[in-house]
Amino acid sequence: MLSKKSLFVIFLLTPLFVMAQEHSYVGVKTCGMCHKSEKSGNQLGVWKNSLHSKAYETLLTEKADKVAKEKGLTTKASESPECLKCHATGYDLDASLLGKKFKIEDGVQCETCHGPGSDYKKKSIMKDREKAIANGLILYDKPEELCVKCHNEESPFYKEFNFAEFWDKIKHPVPKK
């Protein structure tokens, strides 16, 4: 048994991020393993065919860099937090929170909306909605509130955001059994 002094020394030497046990990001490839069949609702296919999957790519264009410069940014669009905050999940996270399969280049991906999946990715957890939520899964009663965090007038390419119209393009429910 460890003495109180030994426990105190261990406490002092344990990094705070280890003690906090933050959820980490696993990436769209991990999520897609179980969310690609028609039976599950083909969420991966919906995402792949959406502009969300291309969001980061748009920052790699000359047009994006030109707009960034016009907005007074001193870095390329693909390196600017002002652009990345809506075009790439995980750009501002510590690398220790990004799994091996996670790629920032995947743009606006599953975990952008549903939270880091490390602790809810297991099938046994995902089959139990309450357990999945307890392990970090985020679901929305009002998804529009999340969407307008990026789809707003702060964007240099903003066009009127008709939630119902855009939601029809990205919604991806699990089929009822």
Stockholm file with secondary structure:
# STOCKHOLM 1.0

chainA/1-177         MLSKKSLFVIFLLTPLFVMAQEHSYVGVKTCGMCHKSEKSGNQLGVWKNSLHSKAYETLLTEKADKVAKEKGLTTKASESPECLKCHATGYDLDASLLGKKFKIEDGVQCETCHGPGSDYKKKSIMKDREKAIANGLILYDKPEELCVKCHNEESPFYKEFNFAEFWDKIKHPVPKK
#=GR chainA/1-177 SS CCCHHHHHHHHHHSCHHHHHTCCCBCCHHHHHTTSCSTTTTCHHHHHHTSGGGGHHHHTTSHHHHHHHHHTTCSSCGGGCHHHHHHHCTTTTSCGGGBCTTCCGGGCSCHHHHHCCCTTTCSHHHHTSHHHHHHTTCCCCSCTHHHHTTTSSTTSTTCCCCCHHHHHHHHCCCCCCC
#=GC SS_cons         CCCHHHHHHHHHHSCHHHHHTCCCBCCHHHHHTTSCSTTTTCHHHHHHTSGGGGHHHHTTSHHHHHHHHHTTCSSCGGGCHHHHHHHCTTTTSCGGGBCTTCCGGGCSCHHHHHCCCTTTCSHHHHTSHHHHHHTTCCCCSCTHHHHTTTSSTTSTTCCCCCHHHHHHHHCCCCCCC
//
